[in-house]
Amino acid sequence: MKIIVFGATGDVGRKVVDAALARGHQITALGRSKSKLATLPSKAQTVCTDLLSAEHSIAGSVAGHDMIISALRPDEGQESLLVTLTEKVLQVSLATSVPVIVTGGAALLKLADGSGHTVLSAPDFLPDAVRPVAEACAKQDALLENSPEVAWTCLRPPAMLLPDQRSAEYAFGTDTLVTDAAGDSQISYTDFAAAMLDVAQNRHGFARRITVGWIDPAP
């Protein structure tokens, strides 16, 4: 496949680029920082641009690809930009007829305890520091819901994304946090990226909104 990755120099984006190249896909990596793009594997074609100010040129870069993967995450303090960035991605997807897989958030996933609460609504579940990005992810979800004309799929992480190389068996879910035998909801960036590529390679085998998490205890 020919895949273009938005946010390719971020925590998720880098792992997606690595995973896609390892599976033999052709990758275009898009980011705002030329110096950060230069640290990606040499097999990845890079495009240095700002999605918020270069919509038309980005559409030109996207044309001819089989899939867009959006791994965009705004900087701390700018969480509200997530909705604007996602809207731009959806517009480019629609204009080019290239389907998109969006990295979502766990905010609206139900807890696995049967309480009916979501990550965002459960009392004392979220630390105050991450509430702004969780609220932005909830608004991102509403944007997707109101964009039925776009060929999007949204992959939501579990409660914890771990910045390491560890791998364990993972499974997909729909509207509830995936947990392991110990009740933990987590996955490494490495395995989340692998799951993203699973979805890209078999998009029609998945619901529009899905989540993923380790089902074995973390190694």
Secondary structure, 3 states (H helix, E strand, C coil): CEEEEECCCCHHHHHHHHHHHHCCCEEEEEECCHHHHCCCCCCCEEEECCCCCCHHHHHHHHCCCCEEEECCCCCCCCCCHHHHHHHHHHHHHHHHCCCEEEECCCCCCECCCCCCCECCCCCCCCCHHHHHHHHHHHHHHHHHHCCCCCCEEEEECCCEEECCCCCCCEEEECCECCCCCCCCCEEEHHHHHHHHHHHHHCHHHCCCEEEEEECCCCC
